[in-house]
Amino acid sequence: MRRPTKAIIPAAGLGTRFLPWTKAMPKEMLPILDKPVIQLVVEDLVSAGVTDIIIVTGATKRGIEDHFDRSDAMEADLIEKGKSEQAQTIKEIGEMANFIYVRQKGSPKGNGRPVLNAKHLIDDDEPFFVVAADDFFWTKGATSRAQQMVEAYEKTGGSIVALADVDPKDTAKYGIADIGADLGNGLFELKGTTEKPAPEVAPSHFMIQMGYLLTPGIWPLLERELVDANNEIVMIENINDLLATEKVYGQVIDGTYQDTGNPIKYLQTLFTIALDHPEYGSELREFLRDK
């Protein structure tokens, strides 16, 4: 089996929920304390052996490229000021992986379009990740989401979809996995997905999260460019179709799902991480208690 070493991160969205911030700054660069959210996503992938990060961007995303580039002038300035540890930190950001940038183009759009835009960078026999740029799992130093997905892939040889356990009463907010055989340790055969089912008819309480480790069998399906009711190419719809030709699996991720896709979810994520921080947590908790 060939191990996955490449990942596609779609990052071309306008981020209108965060205007005017996103007029000039990508939403993927929203800070989670001292790191932008996309760096947390990249670190997760790198921990599982990913060496090539393909970021599919748009016209307002220059900040992402600048962040993952080396900054010799800043590094030299920090060293001169006696801040060698900080200089090493920003140096390591640019050396985490090989970063490749592709501009999103073509229609119809949807989250399948950036994957198609990056196809020429993936070998025909190569498994690869597709992950969102604005959400992640907080595993508190334990095995990362990507590592858990690679372990599931090595057990099964099939495509892996990341799942998150949600409160059963909230199933109507998410795409929910229809699961089959339980293979142990949170790994299930996937039978399909149901979009936002009511709790009483939900096939499970596992949310489909945009974290995929895909086999090459997905390409012929994506290349059909079939669209949904919103005239978009949707990844999970193509993964559902993949079930007709090969097995697909869902891995419930051991960790806390964090989303930064809108302002309230971003604030919830920020407070979750900050309250758990060894340096800032107790002081922030005391501050909030006094309010």
C-alpha positions in Angstrom: 0.0 0.0 0.0 1.2 3.5 -0.9 1.1 5.8 2.1 -0.5 9.2 1.5 2.0 12.1 1.3 -0.1 14.8 -0.3 -3.0 16.8 0.8 -5.3 19.3 -0.9 -6.7 22.2 1.2 -9.4 24.2 -0.5 -8.9 27.9 0.5 -10.5 30.0 -2.2 -13.7 31.1 -0.4 -14.4 34.8 0.1 -15.1 34.5 3.8 -18.0 36.9 3.7 -19.2 36.1 7.2 -16.0 37.8 8.5 -16.1 41.0 6.4 -14.5 43.5 6.6 -11.6 41.4 8.0 -11.6 39.2 4.9 -11.5 42.2 2.5 -7.7 41.8 2.6 -6.9 39.0 5.0 -7.9 35.3 4.3 -10.3 33.8 6.8 -7.9 30.9 7.0 -5.5 33.2 8.7 -7.8 33.9 11.7 -5.6 33.5 14.8 -6.1 30.7 17.3 -3.9 32.4 19.9 -0.5 32.6 18.2 -1.2 30.4 15.2 -3.5 30.9 12.2 -6.1 28.2 11.9 -4.7 26.9 8.6 -1.3 26.3 10.3 -3.1 24.0 12.8 -4.6 22.1 9.9 -1.1 21.8 8.2 0.6 20.7 11.4 -2.0 17.9 11.8 -1.3 16.6 8.2 2.5 16.8 8.6 2.2 14.8 11.8 0.9 11.9 9.7 3.7 12.0 7.1 2.3 14.4 4.6 5.1 16.2 2.8 3.3 18.1 0.0 0.6 20.6 0.9 -1.5 21.8 -2.1 -3.5 24.9 -1.2 -6.1 25.9 -3.7 -6.5 29.7 -3.4 -8.2 32.8 -4.8 -7.2 36.3 -5.5 -7.3 37.5 -1.9 -5.2 34.7 -0.3 -1.7 36.1 -0.6 -1.5 36.2 3.2 -1.5 32.3 3.2 1.5 32.2 0.9 3.4 34.8 2.8 2.8 32.9 6.1 4.2 29.6 4.9 7.2 31.3 3.1 10.6 31.9 4.7 11.3 35.4 6.0 15.0 35.8 6.0 14.9 39.5 7.0 12.6 38.8 10.0 14.6 35.8 11.1 17.9 37.9 11.0 16.2 40.8 12.8 15.0 38.5 15.6 18.4 36.9 16.0 20.0 40.3 16.2 17.6 41.2 19.0 18.4 38.1 20.9 15.2 36.3 20.1 16.7 33.2 18.5 13.9 30.9 19.7 11.3 33.0 17.9 13.5 33.1 14.8 13.7 29.3 14.8 9.9 29.1 15.2 9.1 31.2 12.1 11.8 29.4 10.2 10.2 26.0 10.9 6.8 27.2 9.6 8.3 27.5 6.1 10.0 24.2 6.3 7.2 22.0 7.5 6.3 20.8 4.0 6.5 21.5 0.3 3.8 24.1 -0.3 2.2 24.3 -3.7 -0.4 26.9 -4.6 -3.0 26.5 -7.3 -5.6 29.2 -8.2 -9.1 27.9 -8.2 -10.8 28.2 -11.6 -13.7 26.7 -13.6 -17.3 26.1 -13.0 -19.5 24.6 -11.7 -18.0 25.4 -8.3 -18.5 23.6 -5.0 -15.9 21.9 -2.7 -15.1 19.4 -5.5 -13.8 22.1 -7.8 -10.5 22.8 -6.0 -9.9 19.1 -5.8 -10.2 18.8 -9.6 -8.0 21.9 -10.0 -5.2 20.0 -8.1 -5.6 16.7 -9.9 -2.5 17.1 -12.1 -0.4 17.1 -8.9 -1.6 13.7 -7.7 -0.3 10.5 -9.1 -2.8 8.1 -10.7 -2.2 5.4 -8.0 -1.8 7.7 -5.1 -4.1 8.1 -2.0 -4.4 11.7 -0.8 -6.1 13.9 1.8 -8.7 16.6 1.3 -9.3 18.7 4.4 -11.0 22.0 5.1 -8.9 25.0 5.9 -11.0 26.4 8.7 -11.8 23.5 11.1 -9.7 20.9 12.9 -9.7 18.4 15.8 -8.2 19.5 19.1 -6.5 16.3 20.3 -4.4 17.9 23.1 -1.1 16.3 22.0 -2.5 12.8 21.4 -2.7 11.1 18.0 -3.7 13.7 15.4 -6.8 13.4 13.2 -4.6 12.7 10.1 -2.7 10.0 12.0 -5.9 8.3 13.0 -7.1 8.4 9.4 -3.9 6.9 8.1 -4.1 4.1 10.7 -7.7 3.4 9.5 -6.5 3.4 5.8 -3.7 1.0 6.6 -6.2 -1.4 8.2 -8.8 -1.3 5.4 -7.1 -0.1 2.2 -10.2 2.1 1.5 -11.1 5.7 1.5 -11.6 7.2 5.0 -14.1 9.9 6.0 -13.5 11.7 9.4 -16.5 11.5 11.7 -17.3 13.5 14.8 -19.6 12.4 17.6 -22.4 14.9 18.0 -25.3 15.3 20.4 -28.2 13.2 18.9 -30.6 16.1 19.3 -28.3 18.2 16.9 -28.3 15.8 13.9 -30.6 18.2 11.9 -27.6 20.6 11.7 -25.2 18.3 9.9 -24.6 15.6 7.3 -24.9 12.4 9.2 -23.2 9.1 8.5 -25.1 5.9 7.8 -22.8 3.3 9.3 -22.5 -0.4 8.7 -20.2 -2.9 10.4 -18.3 -1.8 13.5 -14.6 -2.6 13.0 -13.6 -1.4 16.4 -11.8 1.7 17.8 -14.3 4.0 16.2 -13.9 2.6 12.7 -17.0 1.7 10.7 -18.0 0.7 7.2 -19.8 3.5 5.6 -23.2 2.9 3.9 -23.9 6.4 2.9 -24.8 9.8 4.3 -28.0 11.7 5.2 -28.2 15.5 5.0 -29.5 17.1 8.2 -31.9 14.4 9.3 -34.2 14.9 12.3 -33.1 13.1 15.4 -35.8 10.5 15.2 -34.8 9.4 11.7 -31.0 10.0 11.9 -29.0 6.8 10.9 -26.4 7.6 13.6 -25.1 10.5 15.7 -21.8 10.7 13.7 -21.3 13.9 11.7 -19.5 13.9 8.4 -16.6 16.3 8.7 -14.6 17.6 5.7 -11.6 15.4 6.3 -11.1 12.8 3.7 -8.4 10.3 2.9 -9.3 9.2 -0.6 -8.2 6.4 -3.0 -7.7 7.1 -6.7 -11.1 5.6 -7.4 -12.7 9.0 -6.6 -11.2 10.7 -9.8 -13.5 9.2 -12.4 -16.5 10.3 -10.3 -15.3 13.8 -9.8 -14.4 14.2 -13.5 -18.1 13.7 -14.3 -18.6 17.2 -12.7 -22.1 16.2 -11.6 -23.8 18.9 -9.6 -26.3 19.0 -6.7 -29.5 21.1 -6.4 -27.3 24.2 -5.8 -25.4 23.6 -9.0 -22.2 22.7 -7.1 -19.8 19.7 -7.3 -20.0 18.3 -3.8 -17.3 16.0 -2.4 -19.5 13.9 -0.2 -22.0 13.2 -3.0 -19.1 11.7 -5.1 -17.9 9.7 -2.1 -21.5 8.3 -1.8 -21.2 7.3 -5.4 -17.8 5.7 -4.7 -19.6 3.2 -2.5 -21.0 1.5 -5.6 -17.6 0.4 -6.6 -15.5 0.1 -3.5 -15.8 0.1 0.3 -15.5 3.4 2.1 -15.0 3.7 5.9 -15.7 6.3 8.6 -13.3 6.9 11.4 -14.7 8.6 14.5 -11.9 11.0 15.5 -10.7 10.9 19.1 -10.6 14.6 19.8 -12.8 17.7 20.0 -14.1 19.0 16.8 -13.4 22.8 16.4 -15.0 24.9 13.7 -14.1 28.5 12.7 -16.5 28.9 9.8 -18.5 31.7 11.3 -17.9 34.3 14.0 -19.7 32.5 16.9 -18.0 29.2 16.1 -14.7 31.0 15.8 -15.2 32.5 19.2 -16.2 29.2 20.7 -13.1 27.6 19.3 -10.8 30.4 20.5 -12.1 30.2 24.0 -11.9 26.4 24.1 -8.2 26.5 23.1 -7.4 29.5 25.3 -9.1 28.1 28.4 -7.0 24.9 28.0 -3.7 26.8 27.5 -1.2 26.2 30.3 -0.1 29.9 30.4 -3.3 31.8 29.6 -6.1 29.4 30.8 -6.3 30.2 34.5 -6.1 34.0 34.0 -8.7 34.0 31.3 -11.0 31.8 33.4 -10.6 34.2 36.3 -11.3 37.2 34.0 -14.5 35.6 32.6 -15.7 34.7 36.1 -15.6 38.3 37.1 -17.7 39.4 34.2 
